[in-house]
Amino acid sequence: MSKHIPGAIRQEHFAKKAGSIRRITALLLCLCLICVLFSQTLPYSFLSRAAASNNDHDAAPAAFTVINPHKGYQYNYKGNLHAHSNKPGGGPDPPAVVGQWYKDNGYGFYAITDHDYVNSDPGVGGIVWLGGGEEDSRDGSSGHMGLINISTPVSSGSDQARINNAQSQGGIIILHHANRSTGGWSNSSVASLDNYLGIEIYNGGGIDSTSKWDFALSAGKSVWGIASDDSHWPASRGTAYIVVNSSYSSPTKNEILSQITSGNFYASRGCDLTVTVAGNTISAQTTNGSKIKWIKQFGHAIKVTQGNSDTFTPSGDEGYVRIEILDSAGASKAWSQPLTISSDIEDADVVFVTSLYQSILEREPDSIGLARWVYAIKESALSRTQIATAFIGSHEYHTNFVNDLYLEILNRSPDTPGLNAWVNALNSGIQEKTIVAAFYGSEEYYNELCMP
């Protein structure tokens, strides 16, 4: 702005600067109001667009749809998607011996996923061969991935590039033992990678990765849960598997792969599971489990029922519902695929965290960040006030705050050294009001507005 400002324009500009302080103050007051409104535990439907007042008898019920991947066809086939033969990093038996074991023990299909190697079909009769390999991460994330139905090893590129390569071969991709300390996958990876089919939620080595699965699902991924034995030695075979549902009495390789891709299977380590939907009521049955556990978005447990059958009718804000069959000791022995609850109803904690992104960071939430903060609330790791405080103290907020001060007080974009210096000052604990006062007390501001 020119230093030679007519009086009326100068007054208008002073009013604009005062408005910037009012805007910043209003933002802080808005944050306080948000924290007060959400300081109590709210029912999940509280902020739903479709939720009606208890006294509003004329309000229409919320409409939603339950999408069930379990088709209920006549035939079921047990199979394993993660096993090793006598290739490097594997066990003692050649592929044909491994395949014969699975055939002799009632399996309908199998894959051998040796490290960085693709086996040819060993030719075991009476069982469907799916092929595949297990690739180690090449970009520092340390994760292993199963690549089923590929013909050429994928030995270079980032994780996403290797997933895309396998997919271009007609392969399906599974992120193995996600919760393992080595060879596992981070929350960021399962939420940001695209085009993979599923996560190995139970590994025969005793690794339960359902928390990673719930994180990916809650971050918007449509991925299935797989159990497999990851056998290297004969003694470890048969510990975990999947059961694929089909309308064919003698399914082909393509039929098995098609049903896996569509999610028409359940994962197990000993128990059976049948899932049906009538209207919007979900039913679960097992012949050899002791309890049925219902779980929704963000891994939040809905209920656990003693017995072999149970039903649940969603309210519409669940995001997804999945089912676990437990034994008498409470250990999970079978897992359904997620049933999507397609609805406009929103979880109140999602609404709350979204409002922080919009009002404090002035943007829409990214899926990974949203899932992380909502998880923190659901698991009672942080209160809503603590999360709001974290937003207002974040590097991103501080950067936006300083950038606004430059634009609204000094009437220019920030220079990089100045921006970094002020942001670092805020990050170190200097209060916003101190920074605002420094801007208004600066020689640049005085010269800009006050000198003739």
N, C-alpha and C positions, 0 to 999 in steps of 0.2 A: 504494500500500500504506500502511496506517495506520502512524503512527510508534510506536504503542503495540503492539508485537508480542510475544507470548509467546515465551519462549526457544526452544522447540522449533521454532516456525514460523520464527523468525529464523534458526535454524541451517539449516533446510530452504531458506530463501531464499538464504543465503550459498552453500549447495551448488549451487543453480541457477546463481548467477553464476559460480562456479568452472567449472561445466559449460559455460557459454558460451565461456569461454576455451579449454577443452579442445576444444570443437567447432571453433572458429576454427583452433586449432593443427592439429587433425586434417585440416581442409580443406587447409591448406598442405602437410602431409605427403602427403596424397592427390595433390595436384598434382605434387609431386616424384616420387612413384611412377609417375604417368601418364607423365611425361616420360622416366623411365628405361625404362619398358616399351616406349615408342615411339621410342626414340632411334636404333634401327637401322632400316634399310630392310626392310620386311616385304612378303611376297607379298600380293597383293590379297585372297586368300582366307583370310588368317591368322585374322581375327576373324569369319569367316562363321559364321552359326548352323548352316549345313549342311556346313561344312568338317570333314573327318574326319582323324584322326591317320594318319600314314603306316603305323603299325603296326596300325591298327584295320581289319582286313580284313572285318569284319562290317557296317561302317557302310554305309548305303544311299547311292548317289550323289545329289547334289543335283538336285532337279527344277526345271526352268525351261522357259519357252516363248519362242520367237522369233516376234514379231509383225511380219509383212512387209507394208507398204502397197503394194508393187509386185505387181500382179495377173497380169501376163504375158498380157494379152489379145492379140488378133491384130493390132490396128492401133495405129499411133503417129502423133501429130499435133504438129508443131512450132508454137510460138506465143510471143507476146511480151505481157507484162502491164504494161509501163512505157514509154510513148513520148509524144512531144509533137507538137502541130501548130502552126498559126500564131496561137494565142491568146497573150495576154501571158505572157512568160517562156518561150515555146516557140521554134519555129524558123520557116522560111519557108513551109512547105507546108501547105495546107488538109487537113482530115481525110481527104477522099477520096483525095488524092494519097498520103498516108501509108499508108492502107489498101491502095491498089493496089500499092504497092511490096512490102508484105509478101505479098500474094497472088501477085505475079509471082515472088517469090523462095522459093516453096514452103511458106509458112506456112499453117496450117490455121485459125488464130484469132488475134485481136489485140485489144488495148485501147488507147485513147488517154487518157492521164492528164494532162491539162493542169492547171496550178495553179489551184486554187479555181474550177474550171469543169467542168461536165458537158456533153460533146458529145452530140448526137443521132446516131443511126446514119447514117453517110455513104452507106450503100447500095451498098457494093462487093460485087459478086457473087462467089461461089466461095470465100468466106472467112467464118468465123464472127466476128461482132462481139460483144464482151463489154461494151463501155461502160466508164465509170469516170471518175475524176478523181484528182488528187493534192492533198491538203490539207496546208498548212503548220501547224506546231504553234502553238497559241494559249495554252499554259500555261507557257511558258518553257523547255521541254525542247528546243526547236529542231528536233525531228524532223519529217520529211515522211512521210506515209503514203499508200499507194495504196489507193483504195476502188473495187473492181471491181464492176460490175453495180449501181450506184446510179443513181437517176433525179433526185435533188435534191441540190445541193451541201450539204455539212455545214460551215458556216463559223463556228460558235461552240461554246463549251464546252471543257471540259478534254479532254485526249487520250482518256481513258477514255469520256467522254460522247460524243465524236465517233465513236469506235469503235462504241459501242452504237447510236448513231443510224444509222450505215451498216449495221450488222448487221440492224437492224429493217427496213431497206429491202430485205433479201435480199442485201446486199453481202458481199464477202469483203475482208478488210483485210490489207495487207502493209506492214510497216515498211521503208521504203526506205533504201538506202545507210547502214546503221546505223553503220559505222565512218568516215563522212565527218566532217570537222571541223565543218562547218556543215550543218545539215539531217540530222544523224545521231541516234543514240539511245544512251543510257547503259546500262550493265549493269543498273542499278536499274530503268530503264524496261522493258527487254525481259523482266525477271523479274517485274515487278509488274503490268504491264498484262494485262488479260484479254480474251478473245474476239477476238483477232487470229489470222489463219490462218497467217501466215508472215513470214519475214524475207528481205529481198533480200540473199542471201549473196554474190552477185557482180553488180556494176553495170558496164555497158559503159564507164564512165569509168575502169575499172581498180581499183575499190574492192572489196576482199575483206573481207567481214564475217562469215566463218565463226566467228571467235572469239566474237562476240556470239551467234551461233546456238548454239554449244556452251554458252555461259553460260546462256542461256534454257532449253535442254534439261536441263542439269544442275540447274537450279533447279526443275525439275518441269513446265516448259511443254511441251505437245504442239504444236509448230509446225513447219511445213515450210520447206524452203530453196528460194528462187526466184532464178533468174538472169534478168536482162533488160538490154536495151541502153540504156535511158533516153535514147533518141535525141531530139535536138533538131534535128539536121541530117542530110541524107541520108547523109553519109559515116559517121555513127556507127550506122547501122542494121545489124542482123544480127550484132552482136558477142557477144550473149549471149541465151539463150532457155530455155524449158522444153520438154520433150517429154512430152505427155500420152498415156497408154495407154488404149485403149477397145476394147470388143467390137463397136462400130458402125462400119460402113464409111462412113457419112455422119452424123457426130455432130451433134446439135443444140447450141445454146447451153447448155441445161440439162445435157446429158450432159457437155460439157467442164467446166462449173462443178462438177458432181458429182464427177468424177474428180480435179479439183484439190483440192476440199475433203477428199477421202478420202486424199490423198497419193499417188495412183497416177500419178506422174510423176517425171522426173529433171530436174535443171538442167544446162545445158551451155554451153560456149563453143567447141564444135567436135567433141568426142568423143561417141561413143554409149556406152550402158551398159545391161546387162541384169542384173537381180538376181533370184535364185531361192533358195528354201529347201527342203531335203529333210531331214525330221527336225529336228535342230537345227543342221545344217550350212548355212552361207550360201555361195552361189556368186556370183561376179561375172565378167562377160565384157564385153569391148570389142573392136570390130573395128579401131579406129584409134587406140587409146591405147598407151602404152609401159609404163606401170607402174600397179599397183593399190595404193592405200593404204587401210588399215583403221584406223578411229578409234573410240574409245569415250568413255564419259562423261568430262566435264571436258576434252574435246579431246585426250585422251591417245592418241598414236599407238601402235597395236598392232604393225603391221608394214608394210613396203613391199615388194612383190613385182614383179620384172621380168617382163613378159610380158603376154599378152592375157586370161588367165583365172587365177583363184585361188579358193581356198576358205578358210573360217574357221569353226571350231566353237567357240562361246563356252564359257566355264567357268561362267557364270551371274552373275558379279559386275560385268558391263560396264555395266549400266544401259541403254545403247543401243549399237548399232553402226551406223556409217555408212561409206560407201565413196566415195573420190575416185579418178577416173581422171587420171593424170598423163601429160604428154608426155615426150619424151626428155630435156628439160632439167629436168624435175621440177616444172613448173608445172601447177596443177590445171586440168583441162579439162572435167570432168563430176563431178556430185555426186549420190549417191543420197539418198533420204529416210532418216531414222533408223529402224532396225529396233529395236523395243523388246524388251529382254530382261526378261521378266516372271519375277521370282524373289524368293525370300526371302534370297538371298545378298547380303551387304553388303560394300561396299568398305571396307578397313581404315582409310583416311584419313577416310572419312565417319564410321565408328564412333568414331575418335579425336576428331574435332572435335565430334561430338554429345556425347561424354562430357564435354568441357570446358563446353559449354553447360549440361549437366545438373548437374555437380558444382560448378562455379564460379559460374555465373549462376543456377543452380537453376530452369531452364526448358528447354523444348524449343527447338531451333534454328529460326529463321526461314529460309525457303528461300534468300533472297538472301544472308544472312550465312553460311550453311553453304556455299553455292557459292563465295563469295569466299575463305573460309579454305581450303577444299579445293583450289581453284585455286592458291593460294599454295604449298601443299605440292607439288602436281603439277608446277608450273613451277619448283620449287626456289628460289622467291623468299624463302621463310622456312622455317626448320627447325621441327620440332614444338615444341621447347623455346621458340623465339622466339614462336610462336603462343600457347602456354600462358602465357608471360610477358605477352603483350599482353592476354589475357583477365583475368589477375589484376591488371593495371594499368589496366583499362578504367573509364570513368566509370560504367558500369552496375554493375560489381562494387563499386566504391567506394561507390556509393549504397546498394546492398544491405548492404554491410558496416556502414556507419554506421547505417543503419536498424535493423539487428540489435542494435547496441550500445545504442541508445536503448531498444529493447523489452526487452532482456535484462538490462541493467545499471541503467537508470533507470526501468524498468517503465512506460514511456509511449511514445507515438508521437512522432517528432521534430517540432519546430517548424521551419518552412521556413528561417528565417535560420540556425538552428543546423545543420541538415542541409547547407545549401549551404556554410557555412563549413568544416565538417569534410571534406566531399567535395572542396572546392577545395584544402584542405590536403593530402589524399591525392594528388590530381591533380598537385600541385606537387612531390611527392617525399617528403613526410613519411611515415615508416614506420608500418605498422599498429600495432605495439607501442606506439609513442608515443601514438597516439590512444586505444588501449585504456587505457593508464596514466592518461591525462588524464581519461577517464570515471570510472575507479575513484578517482582523486584529487580528483574534483569535490566541491564543497560540497553539491550536490544529492544525490549518492549517499550522502555521509556523513550528511546530515540524514535521508534516507529510511530508512536502516537502523540507524544508530548512536545517534540521539537518542531518549531515552525519551519 
